[in-house]
Amino acid sequence: MSDKKKIDLLLQYILFVAGQEDWGSRDLGMIHLIKYSYLADLAYAEHHEGKTFTGASWKFHHFGPWATELYLRIDPALAAIHAEKIVIRSSKNDRDFARWSVKSYRQYDDINQKMDLCVAGAIQKYLRQFGTDTTALLHFVYQTPPMLRAAPEENLDFSVVMNQANRSYSESNKHEIKDLSARKKKERKEKFIELKKRLNQRLDRELTESKVYPKAPRYDQVFLNGIQQLDELSGKPFKPFECKAFFSDEVWKSKTRFDPDVP
């Protein structure tokens, strides 16, 4: 069952972390927010016996991981931190698309303190790796184990990210924690708090560090017209055509999708 508070917390944290990146990666669209949330749940599942942070029902929808619960919480969650939303009309297909960005960091400390350490690390890692590079981000999530083991419209199984070694460690760790003395438990908790404190201090330094960024472009009609003119300078576009390709449904469960040893 999904946890609305954790979903909101995750979406807000993603946008706050994006706000610390170079100006070109600060404005995130719906696709970015959904896919980064998926990667956060995936990272959490690796260390929590296949359970996700948000509890959302992820499925293989169209061309990637999708969770309706997350999609429905984007607007209210980001409005709660006073994020700016810009709606742009695409000149290619006359469809609107939105971009969100953080304008105030007043709530950052509170949200950062509540964030799970494993999830926070994953969000920082992947935002630095992909930013707003949608193509690279989508290619990466398509290659993750839950996606490679599912067919379209099937629910995604996050337990596949736990290999046997992880399961064995998890089980032994359970018994170990059970047998720990009160003193040992206290030491573990203090170490965890200290690690989280150091992570928060590093994030605070990055956030408050004096940096000069070029002004971000305005994604308005002038911007879109300029992009269109640049496309025209590259030469005549290819003429579009339609074709159909047919594949057996068995291809989704084929080992060639997820087993590197299958030629």
Buried (B, 14 or more C-beta within 10 A) or exposed (E): EBBBEBBBBBBBBBBBBBBBBEBEBBBBBBBBBBBBBBBBBBBBBBBBBBEBBBBBBBBBBEEBBBBEBBBEBBBEBBEEBEBEEBEBEEEEEEEEBBBBBBEEBEBBBEBBEEBBEBBBBBBBEBBEEBBBBEEEBBEBBBEBBBBBBBEEEBEBBBEBBBEEEBEEBBEEEEEEEEEEEEEEEEEEEEEEEEEBEEBBEEBEEEBEEEEEEEEEEEBEEEEBEEEEEEEEEEEEEEEEEEEEEEEEEEEBEEEEBBEEEEE
